């Protein structure tokens, strides 16, 4: 049986899109499979970003990974694309 561990972490990240680039903070669940030396992040949520960013498509980069997100009516959502 493969054992994994999960922990909620807060990470600094980079947000790019809509001709902007800025720092942000995300909350994510870090999943580790120690047997395989694999670590990944799930359920990433932007918890802090500048309020003046326009709605649209963005890429959030954290720990060498890139995820698509959308800002809609001031709220951050995972992208369908």
C-alpha contacts under 8 A as a table, 3 or more apart, distances in Angstrom:
res1	aa1	res2	aa2	distance
2	X	33	X	7.59
2	X	35	X	7.46
3	X	33	X	6.46
3	X	34	X	7.56
3	X	35	X	7.60
4	X	31	X	6.75
4	X	32	X	5.50
4	X	33	X	4.70
4	X	34	X	6.85
5	X	31	X	5.71
5	X	32	X	5.25
5	X	33	X	6.77
6	X	29	X	6.35
6	X	30	X	5.51
6	X	31	X	4.61
6	X	32	X	6.49
7	X	29	X	5.50
7	X	30	X	5.32
7	X	31	X	6.86
8	X	27	X	6.98
8	X	28	X	5.66
8	X	29	X	4.38
8	X	30	X	6.10
9	X	27	X	5.77
9	X	28	X	5.51
9	X	29	X	6.13
9	X	30	X	6.62
10	X	25	X	6.89
10	X	26	X	5.68
10	X	27	X	4.52
10	X	28	X	6.44
11	X	25	X	5.70
11	X	26	X	5.38
11	X	27	X	6.45
11	X	28	X	7.74
11	X	62	X	7.44
12	X	23	X	7.15
12	X	24	X	6.02
12	X	25	X	4.68
12	X	26	X	6.46
12	X	62	X	7.09
13	X	23	X	5.86
13	X	24	X	5.24
13	X	25	X	5.68
13	X	26	X	6.73
13	X	60	X	6.59
13	X	61	X	5.61
13	X	62	X	4.83
13	X	63	X	7.78
14	X	21	X	7.17
14	X	22	X	5.87
14	X	23	X	4.62
14	X	24	X	5.82
14	X	60	X	5.59
14	X	61	X	5.13
14	X	62	X	6.71
15	X	20	X	7.93
15	X	21	X	5.62
15	X	22	X	5.31
15	X	23	X	5.94
15	X	24	X	6.38
15	X	58	X	6.57
15	X	59	X	5.77
15	X	60	X	4.53
15	X	61	X	6.46
16	X	19	X	7.44
16	X	20	X	5.72
16	X	21	X	4.45
16	X	22	X	6.68
16	X	58	X	5.41
16	X	59	X	5.24
16	X	60	X	6.47
17	X	20	X	5.30
17	X	21	X	6.56
17	X	56	X	7.64
17	X	57	X	6.13
17	X	58	X	4.34
17	X	59	X	6.38
18	X	54	X	7.21
18	X	56	X	6.58
18	X	57	X	6.88
18	X	58	X	7.01
20	X	53	X	7.99
22	X	49	X	7.94
22	X	50	X	7.98
23	X	49	X	6.98
24	X	46	X	7.12
24	X	47	X	7.75
24	X	48	X	5.55
24	X	49	X	4.68
24	X	50	X	7.63
25	X	46	X	5.95
25	X	47	X	5.71
25	X	48	X	4.98
25	X	49	X	6.66
26	X	44	X	6.32
26	X	45	X	5.33
26	X	46	X	4.32
26	X	47	X	5.29
26	X	48	X	6.92
27	X	43	X	7.93
27	X	44	X	5.66
27	X	45	X	5.26
27	X	46	X	6.43
27	X	47	X	6.42
28	X	41	X	6.12
28	X	42	X	5.99
28	X	43	X	5.44
28	X	44	X	4.26
28	X	45	X	6.34
29	X	41	X	5.53
29	X	42	X	5.24
29	X	43	X	6.01
29	X	44	X	6.97
30	X	39	X	6.93
30	X	40	X	5.80
30	X	41	X	4.62
30	X	42	X	6.59
31	X	39	X	5.64
31	X	40	X	5.30
31	X	41	X	5.98
31	X	42	X	7.37
32	X	37	X	7.35
32	X	38	X	5.75
32	X	39	X	4.41
32	X	40	X	6.57
33	X	36	X	5.66
33	X	37	X	5.88
33	X	38	X	5.15
33	X	39	X	6.36
34	X	37	X	4.72
34	X	38	X	6.48
35	X	38	X	7.94
41	X	44	X	6.97
45	X	76	X	7.59
46	X	49	X	7.13
46	X	76	X	6.62
50	X	53	X	6.14
51	X	74	X	7.68
54	X	71	X	7.34
54	X	74	X	7.82
55	X	70	X	7.19
55	X	71	X	4.62
55	X	72	X	5.10
55	X	73	X	6.52
55	X	74	X	6.63
56	X	70	X	5.53
56	X	71	X	5.26
56	X	72	X	6.65
57	X	68	X	7.31
57	X	69	X	6.14
57	X	70	X	4.59
57	X	71	X	6.59
57	X	79	X	7.58
58	X	68	X	5.93
58	X	69	X	5.32
58	X	70	X	5.82
58	X	71	X	7.63
59	X	66	X	6.27
59	X	67	X	5.54
59	X	68	X	4.65
59	X	69	X	6.03
60	X	66	X	5.62
60	X	67	X	5.31
60	X	68	X	6.38
60	X	69	X	6.96
61	X	64	X	6.64
61	X	65	X	5.52
61	X	66	X	4.37
61	X	67	X	6.48
62	X	65	X	5.30
62	X	66	X	6.47
68	X	78	X	6.52
68	X	79	X	5.44
68	X	81	X	7.54
69	X	76	X	6.78
69	X	77	X	5.66
69	X	78	X	4.48
69	X	79	X	4.59
70	X	76	X	5.70
70	X	77	X	5.08
70	X	78	X	6.02
70	X	79	X	5.44
71	X	74	X	5.91
71	X	75	X	5.40
71	X	76	X	4.55
71	X	77	X	6.13
72	X	75	X	5.26
72	X	76	X	6.46
72	X	77	X	7.22
